Amino acid sequence: METVECTVENLSVALFTVNRHAKTALNPSYLYLLKKKTIEKMLEEGKAKKVGLHFSRNPKYSQQKSDVLVAIGAYYFHIPPTKEDFKHLPHLGTLDDSYRNPVVKMPLSQAKRLLQAYTGISPEDVEPKPKRYDWSRPHRFGKTFR
């Protein structure tokens, strides 16, 4: 099994891979947690830089919302803003569709291993979501029988 160094370039490629897979995953909560913790740690260490605010492409409930644009190596990522971000970062307006992150190929398992080694978190750190409906009990049109 090949080990990869925790350089800014390798971490940014791993983040790109995890972020791309999280968008289509059935249970993306762990992948998004991994992304969030990695970006937070890189910002603390000065390996990443907050560039500005962008209007969110898919705002919740049709409200206007902004995301923080973070530069890590040759890649850009969005994270939720804090109150301090609105005070100190410039607003860049709408997202520029002409720019795309460079496409790279890294296996998801390798990307997860690298980010887990860097952040120190594991899949066990994520609490499972509660079930929305208990299908083990007999039911009819949403009503349960006792």
C-alpha positions as CSV (number, residue, x, y, z in Angstrom):
1,M,0.0,0.0,0.0
2,E,1.4,3.3,-1.1
3,T,1.7,6.1,1.5
4,V,1.4,9.7,0.4
5,E,3.0,12.7,2.1
6,C,0.8,15.4,3.6
7,T,1.9,18.2,1.3
8,V,-0.4,21.1,0.3
9,E,-0.7,19.7,-3.2
10,N,-1.5,16.1,-2.1
11,L,-4.0,17.4,0.5
12,S,-5.7,19.6,-2.1
13,V,-6.0,16.7,-4.6
14,A,-7.4,14.5,-1.8
15,L,-9.9,17.2,-0.8
16,F,-11.0,17.6,-4.5
17,T,-11.5,13.8,-4.7
18,V,-13.5,13.6,-1.4
19,N,-15.6,16.7,-2.3
20,R,-16.4,15.3,-5.8
21,H,-17.5,11.9,-4.3
22,A,-19.5,13.6,-1.4
23,K,-21.8,15.3,-3.9
24,T,-23.1,11.9,-5.2
25,A,-22.7,9.7,-2.1
26,L,-25.6,8.0,-0.4
27,N,-24.4,9.1,3.0
28,P,-22.0,12.1,2.5
29,S,-21.9,13.3,6.1
30,Y,-18.5,11.7,6.9
31,L,-17.0,12.9,3.6
32,Y,-18.2,16.5,4.3
33,L,-16.9,16.3,7.9
34,L,-13.5,15.2,6.6
35,K,-13.5,18.1,4.1
36,K,-14.5,20.6,6.8
37,K,-11.9,19.5,9.4
38,T,-9.1,19.4,6.8
39,I,-9.9,22.9,5.6
40,E,-10.1,24.2,9.2
41,K,-6.8,22.7,10.0
42,M,-5.1,24.0,6.8
43,L,-6.5,27.5,7.6
44,E,-5.1,27.4,11.1
45,E,-1.7,26.3,9.8
46,G,-1.6,28.9,7.0
47,K,-1.7,26.3,4.2
48,A,-5.0,27.6,3.0
49,K,-6.3,31.2,2.4
50,K,-9.9,32.6,2.5
51,V,-10.3,34.6,-0.7
52,G,-13.8,36.1,-0.4
53,L,-17.5,35.4,-0.4
54,H,-19.6,34.0,-3.3
55,F,-23.3,33.9,-3.6
56,S,-24.4,30.3,-3.1
57,R,-25.5,28.5,-6.3
58,N,-28.2,26.5,-4.5
59,P,-29.5,28.5,-1.6
60,K,-31.9,26.9,0.8
61,Y,-35.5,28.0,0.8
62,S,-34.8,30.4,-2.1
63,Q,-33.0,32.8,0.3
64,Q,-29.8,34.6,-0.9
65,K,-26.9,32.9,0.8
66,S,-23.1,33.3,0.6
67,D,-20.2,30.8,0.9
68,V,-16.6,31.4,1.7
69,L,-14.2,30.7,-1.2
70,V,-11.0,29.0,0.1
71,A,-7.8,28.7,-2.0
72,I,-5.6,25.6,-1.3
73,G,-2.8,25.2,-3.8
74,A,-4.3,25.2,-7.3
75,Y,-7.8,24.3,-6.0
76,Y,-10.7,26.3,-4.7
77,F,-13.4,25.1,-2.3
78,H,-16.5,26.6,-0.6
79,I,-17.3,26.4,3.1
80,P,-20.0,28.0,5.2
81,P,-19.2,31.5,6.4
82,T,-18.9,32.7,9.9
83,K,-20.0,36.2,11.2
84,E,-16.4,37.3,11.1
85,D,-16.1,36.3,7.4
86,F,-18.9,38.8,6.5
87,K,-17.0,41.6,8.3
88,H,-13.5,41.0,6.9
89,L,-13.8,39.3,3.5
90,P,-14.7,41.0,0.2
91,H,-17.9,39.8,-1.6
92,L,-17.0,38.5,-5.0
93,G,-20.6,38.3,-6.3
94,T,-21.8,35.4,-8.3
95,L,-19.8,32.2,-8.9
96,D,-17.6,32.4,-12.0
97,D,-18.5,29.4,-14.2
98,S,-15.5,29.9,-16.5
99,Y,-13.1,28.6,-13.8
100,R,-12.9,24.9,-12.9
101,N,-10.5,23.1,-10.5
102,P,-7.9,21.0,-12.3
103,V,-9.1,17.4,-12.8
104,V,-7.0,14.7,-11.2
105,K,-7.5,11.0,-10.5
106,M,-7.0,9.8,-7.0
107,P,-8.8,6.8,-5.5
108,L,-11.3,7.7,-2.9
109,S,-9.9,5.3,-0.4
110,Q,-6.4,6.8,-0.8
111,A,-7.8,10.3,-0.4
112,K,-9.8,9.4,2.7
113,R,-6.7,7.7,4.2
114,L,-4.6,10.8,3.6
115,L,-7.2,13.2,5.1
116,Q,-7.8,10.9,8.0
117,A,-4.0,10.8,8.8
118,Y,-3.8,14.6,8.5
119,T,-6.9,15.4,10.6
120,G,-6.9,12.4,13.0
121,I,-10.6,11.7,12.6
122,S,-12.1,8.4,11.7
123,P,-15.5,7.2,10.4
124,E,-16.4,6.2,14.0
125,D,-16.4,9.9,14.9
126,V,-19.6,10.5,12.9
127,E,-22.8,9.9,14.6
128,P,-25.3,7.9,12.5
129,K,-28.4,9.8,11.5
130,P,-31.6,8.5,13.2
131,K,-33.9,6.5,11.1
132,R,-36.7,8.4,9.6
133,Y,-39.2,5.6,9.7
134,D,-39.2,2.2,11.4
135,W,-39.9,-0.3,8.6
136,S,-39.5,-3.3,10.9
137,R,-43.0,-2.9,12.3
138,P,-46.1,-3.6,10.2
139,H,-47.8,-0.5,8.9
140,R,-50.5,0.6,6.6
141,F,-50.6,4.0,5.0
142,G,-48.3,5.5,7.7
143,K,-50.2,4.0,10.6
144,T,-48.7,1.4,12.9
145,F,-50.5,-1.6,14.3
146,R,-50.0,-2.7,17.9
